[in-house]
């Protein structure tokens, strides 16, 4: 016996670990998707648009949380530097504008970010300069304003439904680019999003609103009328883009057939359009609570409580 351990026949000598492939690099300016691959926009046919897979709820929530953190940083930067930001949301009825606005607002401080959704103009407002009713809602330094519909009502629903004259419509197409250039020259960051949805998806969402009592308020007679005027709205949108898709304030189109994708893509684009930095914050610590001395609170039975219909033992 030599005391040496005999090598087993099935043992193999160790091999070197495989060399990791070099990281893939893309040309400067290449936009990468969530998997690190170049974005490919292919909406050349309705078939390509409809066959896209839907991201999982887990991936959606993960990315939404990440974007919410960045939105919070962006708002702090806007407040810190005194920026003025206007974001316009337009598009087809039931295209998902409200859902995107809701997700943008969730992490923001409502004292410095607000939503403007104006109703039908009053008789007095109808006699004003057309843009006048929107001017009071423009942001001051450090504020962000989200317009859920905007002055583009004149080029959309008012044009299609005959709520404005031909002269008023033509004047809007002439004035709007100059009005927006004036806003940009004044220091306002103006972003305009158009939410594009296919006719089949719009029909499905309208039916969902009819069937769901909690969504019925979203459906107006004007929405139902838009179904029969799909082509007219398409013509109005194309004409609007022809005059108002200007260099100083271009339109950005969001493919909104899948709500999760539209929300994330719009928020990610919005964040990318405003350069910002993370503002350092002071380290906070909760102070010690002072002990109550000499004070006796009244009996808890003197208070009227809300009935606890829902509790931890609900089935």
Secondary structure, DSSP 8 states (H G I E B T S, - for coil): --------TT-----------------TT--B-TTSSB-----SSHHHHHT-----HHHHHHHHHHHHHHHHHHHHHHHHHT-EEEEEEEESTTSSHHHHHHHHHHTS-TTTEEEE---S--HHHHTS-TTHHHHTTS--TTEEEEEES-GGGTTTHHHHHT-S-HHHHHHHHHHHHHHHHHHHHTTEEEEEEEEE--HHHHHHHHHHHHH-TTTGGG--HHHHHHHHTHHHHHHHHHHHHHHH--STT-EEEEE-SSHHHHHHHHHHHHHHTS-------------------S-----GGGS------S-TT--
